[in-house]
């Protein structure tokens, strides 16, 4: 994770097994006008 809040957010997340990593996402709108956003991901096994 990276960005202004990455340090604070990582403290609240559970520890991951070796080979796994967390990713965070930020949307383009504010919560007052943009209550929902969707993220499409493709997860691939690392070579």
C-alpha positions in Angstrom: 0.0 0.0 0.0 1.0 3.5 -0.5 -0.3 7.0 0.0 -1.0 9.3 2.9 -3.0 6.8 4.9 -1.2 3.6 4.1 0.6 3.5 7.5 -2.6 3.9 9.5 -4.6 1.5 7.4 -2.0 -1.3 7.6 -2.3 -1.3 11.4 -5.9 -2.4 11.2 -5.4 -5.2 8.7 -4.6 -8.8 9.7 -1.1 -10.1 9.0 -0.8 -12.0 5.7 1.1 -15.2 5.0 4.3 -15.0 3.0 3.7 -14.2 -0.7 0.5 -12.2 -0.1 0.2 -8.4 -0.2 -2.6 -5.9 0.5 -3.6 -3.3 -2.1 -5.8 -0.3 -1.4 -7.9 1.7 -3.9 -9.1 5.3 -4.0 -12.2 6.4 -5.9 -12.5 9.7 -7.8 -15.6 11.0 -5.9 -16.4 12.1 -2.4 -18.7 10.0 -0.2 -21.3 12.8 0.0 -22.1 12.6 -3.8 -20.6 9.2 -4.7 -21.8 6.5 -2.3 -20.9 3.5 -4.4 -17.9 2.5 -6.6 -16.9 -0.8 -8.1 -13.5 -2.2 -8.8 -12.9 -4.9 -11.4 -9.8 -7.0 -10.6 -8.0 -9.9 -12.2 -6.0 -12.0 -9.8 -3.2 -14.0 -11.2 -0.8 -16.4 -9.6 2.7 -15.1 -9.6 5.2 -17.0 -11.8 
